[in-house]
């Protein structure tokens, strides 16, 4: 009878009262979480905006709007070198953090990639971008030689072919006085080079004067990163991250249409289909072409039966990753350098004089000789300081049990990142931090730059997970800019946006158009080396 009476009393409860009680309980739970994060969390003493200490709303909003790097730099300017930008996230701008978090030190546990910022799928093929441990080491072993200086010299004939074709195209434009959007053309030459190295078949963007549909696909651009779901800002730090992580797992892919536009999903499927066809053709060619795949083809044999190579599906993922990331890095670096040279006449003249006095003929310009140009190296370093090719993609987390960084104990599971903008704009690290001053990176810099802290500058990251393609980016950028300035003078078109550097970013910058006018210089001829370059059996025609 007592049980029946209890059920009867429950039925008589007012529904509104129950809802209010539940809402009140949730509010109390939320406020307890807020109170804990502000006053009792292990990171409570780390400075940062109050809202960021208990909510990820600011971080997610900055990321969604593409302004995360700029806002993080402002936060560092106000709060210091170590800042709490989320309930369980820290951002750093000091060189001590590079060594503590990223450097590989014998006898010390390595800080792994943050599993919720760089999710590692439990099923299906892996990518070098999200693998760790033995998986990552296997990828690196197979690709290290191809991206080494020696390996790139072996591939020089493939790289130079497309750069020479690009120079001939610029020559056509220079003789007509027509300005070109170098943002677009640097993307095209970058994709042609990397697609030949990565797939053994170029997109022929430069030859056709048009961006290939695979390149233009929205699924290959940085905008895709913006389409990832933004989680509800739960007060306890791990819940929101876990929600985002779950949406990326295959088990919840049925929810993807509600968060990722269908056109992006379809475009990505088509791109992988295209990549799979190219990889299968490359495998049939064997292992003696002199590109990325020579060693992979040997080690992988029949779908990686020996376990030392890559499966066919891993090859497809690797091809998409290498082609997509490699081209964006190089085109961003070159576009940024073109902008800075166009807005700094002294730097332009100094670099032109160096190139034209160092080389006596265009035949001397190759992947080895361009590394001897000290001022060009300084210009590239200064460009990467102010306009980094990759930004805000370095998330790490302490090893099991936690670890120390910048003298602070950081608990396991904390997300740790470096703020490239925060480092570059720190006047304690760089004199005249907002100015383009390549001289600061010269072997014998002027006195005003002797106090610059180059140890805080690592544009390609540091340690075991540093950028695999940094040698290619440096070599290709040097070769392209050297050949352009050997043959041509150039200036920015008057249409260039005065706020050109004010760009959104989603992992990499969403680059604005950069119209440039080239003029034949004293070394210009009718075509590179006096004759059209032949590519794939066809001579280069007029500019399109």
C-alpha positions in Angstrom: 0.0 0.0 0.0 2.9 2.4 0.8 4.3 1.8 -2.7 1.0 2.6 -4.3 0.7 5.7 -2.3 4.1 6.8 -3.4 3.2 6.4 -7.1 0.0 8.3 -6.5 1.9 11.2 -4.9 4.3 11.3 -7.9 1.5 11.5 -10.3 0.1 14.5 -8.4 3.3 16.5 -8.8 3.0 19.6 -10.9 4.9 19.2 -14.2 6.0 22.8 -14.1 7.5 22.2 -10.6 9.5 19.2 -11.9 10.8 21.2 -14.9 11.8 24.0 -12.6 13.6 21.6 -10.3 15.5 20.1 -13.2 16.4 23.5 -14.5 17.5 24.6 -11.1 19.7 21.5 -10.7 21.3 22.1 -14.1 22.0 25.8 -13.2 23.6 24.8 -9.9 25.7 22.1 -11.6 26.8 24.7 -14.2 27.6 27.3 -11.6 29.6 24.7 -9.6 31.6 24.0 -12.7 32.2 27.7 -13.3 33.3 28.1 -9.7 35.6 25.1 -9.9 37.2 26.2 -13.1 37.9 29.7 -11.8 39.2 28.9 -8.3 40.1 25.2 -7.9 41.1 24.0 -11.4 44.8 23.0 -11.7 45.2 25.8 -14.2 43.3 28.4 -12.0 46.5 30.5 -11.4 47.4 30.8 -15.1 46.4 34.3 -16.3 43.8 34.8 -19.0 40.4 36.3 -19.8 37.9 35.4 -17.1 35.3 34.0 -19.5 37.9 31.7 -21.1 38.6 30.1 -17.7 35.2 28.5 -17.6 33.9 28.6 -21.1 35.1 27.8 -24.6 32.6 30.2 -26.2 35.3 32.9 -26.9 37.7 30.3 -28.4 35.1 28.7 -30.6 33.8 32.1 -31.7 37.3 33.3 -32.6 37.9 30.1 -34.5 34.5 30.2 -36.3 35.2 33.8 -37.4 38.7 33.0 -38.6 40.3 35.4 -36.2 41.7 33.1 -33.6 45.4 33.9 -34.3 44.9 37.6 -34.1 42.8 37.4 -30.9 45.2 35.0 -29.2 48.0 37.5 -29.9 46.0 40.3 -28.3 45.4 38.1 -25.2 49.1 37.4 -24.9 49.9 41.1 -25.2 47.7 41.7 -22.2 48.3 38.7 -20.0 51.8 37.5 -20.8 53.7 34.6 -22.3 51.5 31.8 -20.9 47.8 32.3 -21.2 44.7 30.2 -20.4 42.5 30.5 -23.5 40.0 27.8 -22.5 39.0 25.8 -19.4 41.6 23.2 -20.4 43.7 25.0 -23.0 46.9 27.0 -22.8 48.7 29.1 -25.3 52.4 29.9 -25.2 54.8 32.5 -26.8 58.2 31.8 -25.2 61.1 29.7 -26.4 61.1 27.6 -23.2 57.8 26.2 -24.2 59.2 25.1 -27.6 61.8 23.0 -25.8 59.5 21.7 -23.0 56.6 20.7 -25.2 57.9 20.0 -28.7 61.6 19.1 -28.6 62.6 15.5 -28.5 64.8 15.0 -25.4 66.4 11.6 -24.6 65.1 10.2 -21.4 62.0 12.4 -21.3 58.5 11.3 -22.3 57.4 13.0 -25.5 54.3 15.2 -25.5 51.9 13.6 -27.9 49.5 15.3 -30.3 46.3 16.3 -28.5 43.9 13.5 -29.4 40.9 15.8 -29.4 42.4 18.6 -31.4 44.1 16.2 -33.8 41.7 13.2 -33.7 43.1 9.8 -34.5 40.5 7.6 -36.1 40.2 4.1 -34.6 39.1 2.6 -37.9 40.1 3.0 -41.5 43.3 4.4 -43.1 45.5 6.8 -41.1 47.1 10.0 -42.2 50.6 11.3 -41.3 48.7 14.4 -40.0 46.9 12.5 -37.2 49.1 9.5 -36.5 51.4 9.1 -33.5 54.0 6.7 -32.2 54.9 3.7 -34.4 52.2 4.6 -37.0 53.7 8.1 -37.4 57.3 6.7 -37.4 56.3 4.3 -40.3 55.0 7.2 -42.4 58.1 9.3 -41.7 60.5 6.5 -42.5 58.9 6.1 -45.9 58.8 9.7 -46.8 61.9 11.2 -45.1 64.3 10.6 -48.0 61.9 12.1 -50.6 61.8 15.3 -48.6 65.4 15.4 -47.7 67.8 17.8 -49.5 69.4 14.9 -51.3 66.0 13.4 -52.2 64.8 16.8 -53.6 67.9 17.1 -55.7 67.0 13.7 -57.2 63.6 15.1 -58.0 64.9 18.5 -59.3 64.1 17.7 -62.9 60.4 17.3 -62.0 60.3 20.4 -59.9 62.2 22.7 -62.3 60.0 21.7 -65.3 56.9 23.4 -63.9 58.8 26.4 -62.5 60.3 27.1 -65.9 56.9 26.8 -67.5 55.5 29.2 -65.0 58.4 31.7 -65.7 57.5 31.5 -69.4 53.9 32.3 -68.7 55.0 35.3 -66.6 57.1 36.4 -69.6 54.0 36.5 -71.8 52.2 38.6 -69.3 55.2 40.9 -68.7 55.5 41.7 -72.4 51.8 42.7 -72.7 51.9 44.8 -69.5 49.0 42.8 -68.1 48.8 42.3 -64.3 48.3 38.8 -62.9 47.0 37.6 -59.6 50.0 35.9 -58.2 47.9 34.4 -55.4 46.3 32.2 -58.0 49.4 31.5 -60.0 51.5 30.5 -57.0 48.8 28.1 -56.1 48.8 26.6 -59.6 52.5 26.1 -59.9 52.6 24.7 -56.4 49.9 22.2 -57.2 51.5 21.2 -60.5 54.8 20.4 -58.7 53.3 18.6 -55.8 50.8 16.6 -57.9 53.6 15.3 -60.1 55.7 14.4 -57.2 52.8 12.9 -55.3 50.7 11.4 -58.0 53.1 11.2 -61.0 50.5 13.2 -62.9 50.4 17.0 -62.8 47.2 19.0 -62.8 48.6 21.1 -65.7 47.2 24.2 -64.0 50.0 26.5 -65.3 50.0 25.1 -68.8 46.2 25.6 -69.1 46.2 28.9 -67.2 43.4 27.6 -65.0 43.0 26.1 -61.6 42.1 22.4 -61.7 38.7 21.4 -60.3 40.4 19.2 -57.7 42.3 22.2 -56.5 39.2 24.5 -56.4 37.1 21.9 -54.6 35.8 23.4 -51.3 36.7 20.2 -49.6 40.4 20.8 -50.2 40.4 24.4 -48.9 40.9 25.6 -45.4 37.2 26.6 -45.3 36.5 23.0 -44.5 37.9 23.5 -41.0 35.3 26.1 -40.4 32.5 23.6 -41.1 33.5 21.4 -38.2 30.8 21.4 -35.4 31.2 23.9 -32.6 30.3 22.2 -29.3 28.0 23.5 -26.5 30.2 25.3 -23.9 29.8 22.9 -21.0 31.6 24.1 -17.8 33.6 21.1 -17.1 36.5 21.2 -19.6 36.5 17.7 -21.1 32.8 17.4 -22.0 32.8 19.9 -24.9 35.9 18.5 -26.4 34.6 15.0 -26.2 31.4 16.1 -28.0 33.4 17.5 -30.8 35.6 14.4 -31.0 32.5 12.1 -31.1 31.1 14.0 -34.1 34.3 13.2 -36.0 34.1 9.5 -35.2 32.4 7.3 -37.8 29.8 6.2 -35.3 28.0 9.5 -35.6 28.6 10.3 -39.2 24.8 10.2 -39.8 24.8 13.6 -38.0 27.3 15.1 -40.4 24.7 16.7 -42.8 23.5 18.8 -39.9 26.9 20.2 -39.3 29.0 19.9 -42.5 27.3 21.1 -45.8 26.5 18.2 -48.2 28.5 19.9 -51.0 31.6 19.6 -48.9 31.0 16.0 -48.2 30.4 15.1 -51.8 33.3 17.1 -53.0 35.6 15.3 -50.6 34.3 11.9 -51.8 35.0 12.9 -55.4 38.5 14.1 -54.5 39.4 10.8 -52.8 38.0 8.9 -55.8 40.2 11.0 -58.1 43.2 10.4 -55.8 42.6 6.7 -55.6 42.7 6.4 -59.4 46.0 8.4 -59.6 47.6 6.3 -56.9 46.6 3.0 -58.6 48.2 4.2 -61.8 51.4 5.2 -60.0 51.6 1.8 -58.4 51.5 0.2 -61.8 54.5 2.3 -62.9 56.8 0.6 -60.4 59.5 2.2 -58.3 62.0 4.0 -60.5 60.4 7.3 -61.4 62.4 9.5 -58.9 59.4 10.8 -56.9 57.8 10.4 -53.5 56.6 7.0 -54.3 59.8 5.1 -55.2 60.5 3.8 -51.6 56.8 3.4 -50.8 56.2 1.2 -53.8 59.1 -1.0 -52.9 58.3 -1.3 -49.2 54.5 -1.7 -49.6 54.6 -4.5 -52.2 51.1 -6.2 -52.3 49.0 -3.9 -50.1 51.7 -3.8 -47.4 51.8 -7.5 -46.8 55.1 -7.1 -45.0 53.9 -4.3 -42.7 56.8 -1.9 -43.5 55.0 0.2 -46.1 51.5 1.5 -46.7 48.3 -0.2 -47.6 46.6 1.1 -50.7 44.1 3.1 -48.7 46.8 4.6 -46.6 48.5 5.6 -49.9 45.4 7.4 -51.0 45.1 9.3 -47.8 48.8 10.1 -47.9 48.5 11.4 -51.5 45.6 13.7 -50.6 47.4 15.0 -47.5 50.7 15.6 -49.3 49.2 17.3 -52.3 46.7 19.4 -50.3 49.1 20.6 -47.5 52.2 20.9 -49.7 50.7 23.3 -52.2 49.0 25.6 -49.7 52.2 26.0 -47.7 54.4 27.0 -50.7 51.8 29.3 -52.3 51.2 31.1 -48.9 54.9 31.7 -48.4 55.4 33.0 -52.0 52.4 35.2 -52.0 53.4 36.7 -48.6 56.9 37.3 -49.9 55.6 39.0 -53.0 53.5 41.3 -50.9 56.3 42.3 -48.6 58.7 42.9 -51.4 56.1 45.0 -53.3 55.5 47.2 -50.2 59.2 47.5 -49.2 61.3 48.9 -52.1 64.6 48.7 -50.2 64.1 45.0 -49.5 63.1 44.5 -53.2 66.2 46.3 -54.5 68.5 44.5 -52.1 67.2 41.1 -53.1 67.2 41.8 -56.8 70.8 43.0 -56.6 71.8 39.9 -54.7 70.2 37.5 -57.2 71.5 39.3 -60.4 75.0 39.7 -59.1 75.3 36.2 -57.7 74.3 34.3 -60.9 76.0 34.9 -64.2 73.6 32.8 -66.2 70.2 31.2 -65.6 71.8 27.8 -66.0 73.5 28.4 -62.6 70.1 28.6 -60.8 69.3 25.3 -59.2 68.1 23.8 -55.9 71.6 23.9 -54.5 72.8 27.3 -55.5 69.7 29.2 -54.4 70.4 28.2 -50.8 73.6 30.3 -50.9 71.5 33.5 -51.3 71.7 34.9 -47.8 69.3 37.9 -48.2 66.7 35.7 -49.9 66.9 33.3 -47.0 66.4 36.3 -44.6 63.4 37.5 -46.7 61.8 34.1 -46.5 62.4 33.8 -42.7 60.9 37.3 -42.1 57.9 36.5 -44.3 57.2 33.3 -42.2 57.5 35.4 -39.0 54.9 37.9 -40.1 52.8 35.6 -42.4 53.3 32.0 -41.3 52.3 29.4 -43.9 50.6 27.2 -41.3 49.1 28.7 -38.2 47.5 27.4 -35.0 47.7 23.7 -35.8 50.3 22.5 -33.3 48.2 21.1 -30.4 50.1 18.9 -27.9 49.2 17.5 -24.5 51.4 16.4 -21.6 52.3 12.7 -21.3 50.7 10.4 -18.8 50.8 12.0 -15.4 51.3 15.5 -16.7 54.5 17.5 -17.3 56.2 20.9 -16.9 56.3 23.6 -19.5 57.6 27.2 -18.8 58.0 26.3 -15.2 54.3 25.4 -14.8 53.0 21.9 -14.0 50.4 21.1 -16.6 48.0 18.2 -15.9 47.5 15.4 -18.4 44.8 16.1 -21.0 45.5 19.9 -21.2 45.7 21.3 -24.7 48.9 23.3 -25.3 49.6 25.4 -28.4 52.0 28.1 -29.6 50.8 31.4 -30.8 52.8 32.3 -33.9 51.3 35.8 -34.0 51.9 36.3 -30.3 55.6 35.4 -30.8 56.0 37.6 -33.9 54.4 40.6 -32.4 56.2 40.4 -29.0 58.5 43.5 -28.8 60.6 41.6 -26.2 61.5 39.1 -28.8 61.7 41.1 -32.0 62.7 44.8 -32.5 60.1 46.6 -34.6 58.0 43.5 -34.5 55.4 44.7 -37.0 57.9 45.8 -39.6 59.3 43.7 -42.5 63.0 43.7 -41.7 64.8 40.8 -43.3 68.1 42.2 -42.0 67.3 40.7 -38.6 67.8 37.2 -40.0 71.2 38.0 -41.7 74.3 36.2 -40.4 75.7 39.6 -39.3 72.5 41.7 -38.5 72.5 45.4 -37.8 73.0 46.4 -34.1 69.3 47.2 -33.5 68.4 43.5 -34.2 71.2 41.8 -32.1 68.7 41.4 -29.2 66.1 39.5 -31.3 65.2 36.1 -29.9 65.4 33.6 -32.8 65.0 30.7 -30.4 61.3 31.6 -30.2 60.9 31.3 -34.0 60.0 27.9 -35.4 57.6 28.3 -38.3 57.7 24.6 -39.2 57.4 23.5 -35.6 59.9 21.4 -33.7 60.5 17.8 -32.8 59.2 14.5 -34.1 56.1 16.0 -35.5 57.6 19.0 -37.3 56.6 19.8 -40.9 57.8 16.9 -43.1 57.7 19.1 -46.2 59.7 22.1 -45.0 62.7 21.3 -47.2 60.4 21.3 -50.2 58.7 24.5 -49.3 62.1 26.3 -48.8 63.7 24.9 -51.9 60.7 25.5 -54.2 60.1 29.0 -52.9 63.7 29.9 -53.3 63.8 28.6 -56.8 60.6 30.3 -58.0 61.4 33.7 -56.5 65.0 33.6 -57.7 64.0 32.9 -61.3 61.3 35.5 -61.2 63.6 38.2 -60.0 66.4 37.1 -62.3 64.2 37.7 -65.4 61.7 40.3 -64.2 61.0 43.4 -62.2 57.6 43.6 -60.6 55.4 45.9 -58.6 52.0 45.6 -56.9 49.1 46.7 -58.9 47.3 49.7 -57.6 44.2 47.5 -56.9 45.9 45.8 -54.0 43.9 46.0 -50.8 45.6 48.3 -48.3 44.6 45.9 -45.5 45.8 42.9 -47.5 47.5 41.3 -44.5 44.2 41.4 -42.5 43.1 37.9 -43.5 41.0 35.2 -42.0 42.6 31.8 -41.2 41.4 28.3 -40.7 44.6 26.5 -40.1 46.1 28.4 -43.1 45.2 31.9 -44.3 42.4 32.6 -46.7 44.6 34.5 -49.1 43.3 37.6 -50.8 44.0 38.3 -54.5 47.4 40.0 -55.1 47.5 41.6 -58.5 51.1 42.2 -59.7 52.6 43.8 -62.8 55.7 42.2 -64.2 58.1 43.9 -66.5 61.0 42.3 -68.5 64.2 42.9 -66.7 67.7 43.1 -68.1 68.0 39.3 -68.3 64.6 38.7 -69.9 64.4 37.0 -73.3 61.8 35.7 -75.6 61.1 32.6 -73.5 63.2 31.0 -70.8 66.7 30.4 -72.2 65.6 31.8 -75.5 63.1 29.1 -76.3 59.7 27.8 -75.1 59.7 25.2 -72.5 58.3 21.8 -73.5 56.2 19.9 -71.0 54.4 16.6 -71.5 55.4 16.8 -75.2 53.7 20.2 -75.7 55.4 23.6 -76.1 54.2 26.4 -73.9 51.8 28.7 -75.7 50.6 32.2 -75.0 49.3 33.3 -71.7 45.7 32.5 -70.9 
